[in-house]
Amino acid sequence: MLIKKIILALCVLLFTAGTALAALNINTADQEQLQALSGIGPAKAAAIIEYRESSGPFKSVDELAQVQGIGSRMVESLREQITVAD
């Protein structure tokens, strides 16, 4: 019984680690997904969506710094968590 619990816990841990490593596509992410990023609240998530709707899809992660309220330091802190590619 204990071995089954350990195996189940390891499976959950591996699944969670795998999904945590997947980068979020800022061209397709919705409000809730964007808010899951560190430092992105409702206003910044809405600004990201508004920017991409008015300017088209982001061509690079660096372009995120053009969004009101997001600077280059925030882009650097998010760089490993986000992508613009499918």
LUMDREN-944593 format. One record per residue (C-alpha): y, z, x. Coordinates in steps of 0.2 Angstrom, whole numbers, plus 5000, padded with zeros to 4 digits. Each point is the difference from the previous one (the first is absolute). Layout:
N
YZX
...
***
This chain:
86
500050005000
501250045014
499749845009
500449904984
501650094999
500449975018
499649814998
501149994984
501450085009
499949885015
499949854988
501650064991
500950045017
499549825006
500649924984
501650095000
500349975019
499749814997
501249994985
501350105010
500049875014
500449854989
501849945001
501049994984
500749824996
501850034996
500149834992
498750054987
500150194998
500650074984
501250154998
498650135001
499249935015
501649995009
500450184996
498450055008
500849955017
500850145010
501850014997
500049884985
500550084984
500449924983
501749935005
499449925016
498549934992
501149924986
501249935014
498549925009
499449924984
501849944995
500249935018
498449904999
500449944983
501749945004
499749945018
498249944999
498550085009
500350095017
499649885015
499850155012
499850194999
501750005010
500949924985
499750164990
501550085010
501149884989
499650104984
501350134996
499650175005
498749955013
500449995018
499249945016
499350185003
499250014984
499249825003
499350065016
499350164992
499149894987
499549855011
498250065002
499850024981
500849844993
499749825002
500749834992
498449915002
498649994987
***
